[in-house]
Amino acid sequence: MSATATTPPPALRPYLTARHELLWDEADAFAVEHVAPRVARMEATPGRVERKVADLMAARGWFAVTVPSTFGGLSAGHVAKTILVHRIARVSAAAAAILQATLIPVGALLHFASYEQKGRWLPRVADGSLLLSIAVTEPTAGGHIGGIETTAERAGNQWVITGSKIHIGNSHLAGAHLVVARTAESGVRTSQALTAFMVESDRPGLSVADHRPGLGLHGFSAGRLDLDHVRVPEDNMVGQIGQGLSVAQSSSILYGRPNLAAVSLGIHEAVVATTTAQLKTRSRYRGTLSDLPVLRDRIGGMEARLRAGRILAYQAVYLLDQGLPCDADLINAKYLGHQWAVQSAQDAMELHGAHALDRDYVLQRLWRDIQHTYPPAGTGEVQRIRLADAALDEDHIQWSERLAAEAAWARPDPTAA
């Protein structure tokens, strides 16, 4: 797919302000100038972490898109965040993953850090000198938060952290990691057993395993952290003792899921654009492949899914910016956004025939990349269970509502031109 800029579809107009549209144009221009020329190299050298694109996004303050201006951020909200991730993912899902992975721990700091801690960490994120990761997943427990085995023990005015984390986004780029560890003995309820800590990457005892490329997202690192009696001061604790579960869950719902919905959406758009371009130019009989009704039927299904996924992704974050309860909408946007994009990617692979199997063909990259938006922030099974909670009126914690006061600054100005 060519990295060309487009205007926002009319269906998104109700969710966008003039500022959003300027950011849309800025993200498209950035993708054309800085991301597209690097994609081939990122694919050719999957063992290399793409640092330059991260530096360029950091220089624009995009890692602080939801950070209030008080701390040097753009104070632009969740719709703006979705625009950035979505538009970059159209050209490179790996580059978009670098952006979205730092935005998750930023959300945790915004909601749980003290004012002094925000002043310590967020301005560095805003000026581009610090990238972050969130470290929850573990080798044995996977994404099961209640099974976390990493421990943090108090030693005077310090905490000593020991354990391992895997699949940590930006593991090789982050200057600090938000680590969730167990601070209570086994048998204590999970809701009170975990605590979050900021751990600088240069702390003695912290090691990052060599980067190992995955199936897709080449250029993005999602590696392993090992913590061997890593000492951090008391004021590196984010939130209160026992709030680690809340830090992890709220960050996953309010940031992780909509971020992944935006990545899926960008990939989905690229899949449809690549496929329609191929069918319109491929000669067959006295016309092109796009003239064949059986193929138009498949394209129509892809377009229907894309349009629905686009609305789900933007409507959910619009509600979040308005301070309205929308946890289930954020979950649904991630779940269906991924599912629909995967279905369209598979259809596209079949429509392209043997051409899709060429290693260097763009569609193969898109097919591989979309697989990476399934496990993070909860698999499909987890999303369906949470949606069942909503259907049965059993979703008692609404993080979008509980944290609405902290998010109020992000609400778009209704008077904006």
Secondary structure, DSSP 8 states (H G I E B T S, - for coil): ---------GGGGGG--HHHHHHHHHHHHHIIIIIHHHHHHHHH-TTS--HHHHHHHHHTTGGGTTS-GGGT----HHHHHHHHHHHHHTT-HHHHHHHHHHHHHHHHHHHHS-HHHHHHHHHHHHTTS--EEEE--BTTTBT-GGG---EEEEETTEEEEEEEEEEEETTTT-SEEEEEEE-S-TTS-HHHHEEEEEEETTSTTEEE------SS-TT--EEEEEEEEEEEEGGGEESSTT-HHHHHHHHIIIIIHHHHHHHHHHHHHHHHHHHHHHHHHSEETTEEGGG-HHHHHHHHHHHHHHHHHHHHHHHHHHHHHTT---HHHHHHHHHHHHHHHHHHHHHHHHHHGGGGG-TTSHHHHHHHHHGGGSSTTS-HHHHHHHHHHHHTT-----HHHHTHHHHGGGS--TT--
